[in-house]
Structure formats: C-alpha cells, structure tokens
Amino acid sequence: MRSQKKKKSRKWLRVTGIILLVLLIGGGAYGYTVYHSFKKAVVTMHQPLEREISVKRENPVVFEKKEPFSVLMLGVDEREGDKGRSDTIIVLTVNPNNNSVKMLSIPRDTRTEILGKGKEDKINHAYAFGGVPMSMDTVENFLDIPIDYYIQINMEGFKDIVDAVGGVKIQNDLDFTENGFHFAKGEIALNGEQALSFARMRYEDPRGDFGRQLRQRQIIQAIIKEGTSVSTLTKFSDIFTALGKNIKTNLTFDQIMDIQKNYREAGKNIQQMEINETGTMINKIYYGLVSEEEKQRIRTELKKQLELQ
C-alpha cells in the first residue's frame, strides 16, 4: 500500500517550469503530504490580475462544463536592475472535447502591434513595457483569440528547478560554448547553472530562436524524466519550493484541481505548432515578419481548437 502511494505521488514530480499546466492536466492521484506541499506552493505562486475575463469572451471559462481555454506561458529573463523581457512565449489551447492540447511557440522577435503602446515592435517587448497584462493583450490581438490565464517563470529560477531534481541529461546536437561552459555533441549531464546557459544560447545557433526553443524543450523533458525517477518525499519539497519561488500564475489551487479533474485526457495529446516567419532588418533591428496568410492559418487552427468557429 505504501509503495502504491509513492508510485501515485511520483506523478506530481511532473509539475515544473514552462509546461506546468500541461503536466498538471496529465497528473493523477497523489499522497496526503504531496497534496499539501503542492497546495502551499500554489498559494505562493498565485498572483491575480485586474482583468477578470478576456475582452474576447462574454463569460468566464467554466471548467466543470469542460469548456476549452487558453494559457499564455512566459519565460521571463529577469536580471538585476532590469524588469526583463519574455524570452519564451508559448500559447496553450486546451480542448477536452477532442482530448488535445495545441502548443504554439511564438518567436520573441515577431513584429506585431504592442497593444497599449500604439506601435509595432518585437512581441517580447510587451512584457518590458507593461508586464503580464500587456503581454496577454498583445498576444490576444496578434492571434485574435482570448487568452484566459497566464503562467510566468523566472528563467533565472530555471537552474533551481534543475538542481531540485538532481541535474539532467540531454542529447545535444550542436557543439558550442556559452558563459564558460562547453557543450559537446552527444549526451551531456547538466547542473542548474549549466542548463540555464544551455537553454539561453542563441547567437551561435544557425537556427536562431528556433534552436533555443528546441533546447528549452529538451531541458523541460529532461526535468520530467529525472523528476519521475525520484522516490523520496524530500525531493517533492525541494521541487515545490523551487516552483513557488520562480513561478507566478493567476490560476488558483481550486482551478488547477478542476483542470486536473476535467481535462486530464487532453494532456496526453500535445500537438506542437510553429509560426513561419521571414527575418528582416528594419532600422538596423532584426524582426520576424508574419504574413497575413500565415496569421490566418494560425488563427483558424486555434479558434477551431477553442470552439470559437
């Protein structure tokens, strides 16, 4: 019985970082100690916004009715003396009726209107100008869909989460050096500091932002793998402490429990989406331009996923 409880409890180790919500959707039963440890972490993470509902919705999403919803995930690079920018921008659209989650990565250099500033700029600048609210409004306007919730992770805290699971191993496809760390091709073991440098590198990668997004996904998948192998409850405490320190969300504990209860099957089917862009220089600044046809393709797919068509 005790081993069965431990086995069930390990599923909570999947809760981490940028794909926190997706992993929660796929979570399962949990033990008493883990439940209360996680609840305490969520209370720390909870940071509500003034906007209670998207301007593109008439009524709030009702999880008990299994209504599709969306989440904006922001990986924010906060440095001392600098508010930071959202280096990672991911939109999740969750539909329990077709049991799927569509995950769209938006490149940080994407040129679009920054809602509230009245000008076009890189989409990741919305966070620097107006924090989470302006980021949500700008992404809503860009995709023409409601953004219902947000999850923000401090990328500096990325290393805390990696260290909490005891480090990670990943398969590296590009030989490079970053911040004094050399990352050879093949399988490499990383601690938190190394993982952060690995995930941040951009300029030595011919794939640019797409390469960095790939490395970030690799780290997250490795965190999940290492987390699910941990068998002691003290590790749960370390991981939840790291999450509580580095993640903010307007989702409440009760809402997360409702999502887990009603959307669990959707989390088993995650479909990646990408935006096709054309890189160009405008006033000596690099931007990613998205054609109207590409915008329409993305918008149509997301609206269908949210059952708005």
Solvent accessible surface area in square Angstrom, and as a share of the most:
residue,aa,sasa,rsa
1,M,177,0.79
2,R,185,0.67
3,S,85,0.55
4,Q,85,0.38
5,K,112,0.47
6,K,76,0.32
7,K,127,0.54
8,K,83,0.35
9,S,5,0.03
10,R,75,0.27
11,K,85,0.36
12,W,4,0.02
13,L,1,0.00
14,R,95,0.35
15,V,3,0.02
16,T,1,0.01
17,G,2,0.02
18,I,3,0.01
19,I,23,0.12
20,L,1,0.01
21,L,0,0.00
22,V,2,0.01
23,L,20,0.10
24,L,1,0.01
25,I,0,0.00
26,G,23,0.22
27,G,4,0.04
28,G,7,0.07
29,A,52,0.40
30,Y,68,0.26
31,G,15,0.14
32,Y,172,0.65
33,T,78,0.45
34,V,1,0.01
35,Y,60,0.23
36,H,84,0.37
37,S,32,0.20
38,F,1,0.01
39,K,80,0.34
40,K,155,0.66
41,A,8,0.06
42,V,1,0.00
43,V,101,0.58
44,T,90,0.52
45,M,1,0.01
46,H,62,0.28
47,Q,83,0.37
48,P,89,0.56
49,L,32,0.16
50,E,175,0.79
51,R,54,0.20
52,E,163,0.73
53,I,61,0.31
54,S,3,0.02
55,V,133,0.77
56,K,83,0.35
57,R,45,0.17
58,E,168,0.76
59,N,104,0.53
60,P,85,0.54
61,V,18,0.10
62,V,53,0.31
63,F,8,0.03
64,E,116,0.52
65,K,144,0.61
66,K,92,0.39
67,E,59,0.27
68,P,11,0.07
69,F,0,0.00
70,S,0,0.00
71,V,0,0.00
72,L,0,0.00
73,M,1,0.00
74,L,2,0.01
75,G,0,0.00
76,V,0,0.00
77,D,16,0.08
78,E,54,0.24
79,R,122,0.44
80,E,182,0.82
81,G,90,0.86
82,D,73,0.38
83,K,110,0.46
84,G,2,0.02
85,R,103,0.38
86,S,1,0.01
87,D,18,0.09
88,T,7,0.04
89,I,7,0.03
90,I,11,0.06
91,V,0,0.00
92,L,0,0.00
93,T,0,0.00
94,V,0,0.00
95,N,2,0.01
96,P,14,0.09
97,N,93,0.48
98,N,82,0.42
99,N,69,0.35
100,S,4,0.02
101,V,0,0.00
102,K,30,0.13
103,M,6,0.03
104,L,0,0.00
105,S,6,0.04
106,I,2,0.01
107,P,4,0.02
108,R,43,0.16
109,D,5,0.02
110,T,0,0.00
111,R,59,0.22
112,T,9,0.05
113,E,73,0.33
114,I,0,0.00
115,L,62,0.31
116,G,70,0.67
117,K,95,0.40
118,G,68,0.66
119,K,92,0.39
120,E,96,0.43
121,D,14,0.07
122,K,31,0.13
123,I,4,0.02
124,N,1,0.00
125,H,37,0.16
126,A,1,0.01
127,Y,13,0.05
128,A,34,0.26
129,F,75,0.31
130,G,23,0.22
131,G,9,0.08
132,V,13,0.08
133,P,62,0.39
134,M,32,0.14
135,S,4,0.03
136,M,1,0.00
137,D,47,0.24
138,T,0,0.00
139,V,2,0.01
140,E,4,0.02
141,N,52,0.27
142,F,7,0.03
143,L,3,0.01
144,D,48,0.25
145,I,0,0.00
146,P,2,0.01
147,I,0,0.00
148,D,21,0.11
149,Y,25,0.09
150,Y,0,0.00
151,I,3,0.02
152,Q,8,0.04
153,I,1,0.01
154,N,36,0.18
155,M,2,0.01
156,E,50,0.23
157,G,2,0.02
158,F,1,0.01
159,K,48,0.20
160,D,46,0.24
161,I,1,0.01
162,V,0,0.00
163,D,76,0.40
164,A,11,0.08
165,V,7,0.04
166,G,61,0.59
167,G,13,0.12
168,V,3,0.02
169,K,122,0.52
170,I,11,0.05
171,Q,115,0.51
172,N,5,0.03
173,D,78,0.40
174,L,35,0.18
175,D,75,0.39
176,F,7,0.03
177,T,66,0.38
178,E,44,0.20
179,N,106,0.54
180,G,74,0.71
181,F,59,0.25
182,H,113,0.51
183,F,5,0.02
184,A,40,0.31
185,K,136,0.58
186,G,22,0.22
187,E,119,0.53
188,I,27,0.13
189,A,70,0.54
190,L,9,0.04
191,N,73,0.38
192,G,0,0.00
193,E,85,0.38
194,Q,48,0.22
195,A,0,0.00
196,L,6,0.03
197,S,5,0.03
198,F,0,0.00
199,A,0,0.00
200,R,38,0.14
201,M,2,0.01
202,R,33,0.12
203,Y,193,0.73
204,E,96,0.43
205,D,7,0.04
206,P,120,0.76
207,R,92,0.33
208,G,23,0.22
209,D,14,0.07
210,F,81,0.34
211,G,0,0.00
212,R,10,0.04
213,Q,19,0.08
214,L,59,0.29
215,R,3,0.01
216,Q,9,0.04
217,R,57,0.21
218,Q,37,0.16
219,I,0,0.00
220,I,8,0.04
221,Q,112,0.50
222,A,8,0.06
223,I,2,0.01
224,I,34,0.17
225,K,146,0.62
226,E,45,0.20
227,G,0,0.00
228,T,46,0.26
229,S,81,0.52
230,V,18,0.10
231,S,58,0.37
232,T,71,0.41
233,L,81,0.40
234,T,97,0.57
235,K,57,0.24
236,F,7,0.03
237,S,56,0.36
238,D,69,0.36
239,I,1,0.00
240,F,4,0.02
241,T,78,0.45
242,A,5,0.04
243,L,0,0.00
244,G,10,0.10
245,K,140,0.59
246,N,14,0.07
247,I,2,0.01
248,K,82,0.35
249,T,1,0.00
250,N,23,0.12
251,L,1,0.00
252,T,48,0.28
253,F,18,0.07
254,D,102,0.53
255,Q,50,0.22
256,I,1,0.01
257,M,31,0.14
258,D,38,0.20
259,I,0,0.00
260,Q,8,0.04
261,K,155,0.66
262,N,21,0.11
263,Y,1,0.00
264,R,94,0.34
265,E,90,0.40
266,A,0,0.00
267,G,11,0.10
268,K,140,0.59
269,N,59,0.30
270,I,68,0.35
271,Q,66,0.30
272,Q,97,0.43
273,M,14,0.06
274,E,90,0.41
275,I,3,0.01
276,N,101,0.52
277,E,45,0.20
278,T,92,0.54
279,G,42,0.40
280,T,43,0.25
281,M,121,0.54
282,I,53,0.27
283,N,137,0.70
284,K,188,0.80
285,I,82,0.42
286,Y,101,0.38
287,Y,16,0.06
288,G,1,0.01
289,L,67,0.33
290,V,18,0.10
291,S,59,0.38
292,E,118,0.53
293,E,134,0.60
294,E,17,0.08
295,K,40,0.17
296,Q,101,0.45
297,R,104,0.38
298,I,3,0.02
299,R,51,0.19
300,T,54,0.32
301,E,52,0.23
302,L,0,0.00
303,K,41,0.17
304,K,148,0.63
305,Q,3,0.01
306,L,5,0.02
307,E,91,0.41
308,L,78,0.39
309,Q,137,0.61
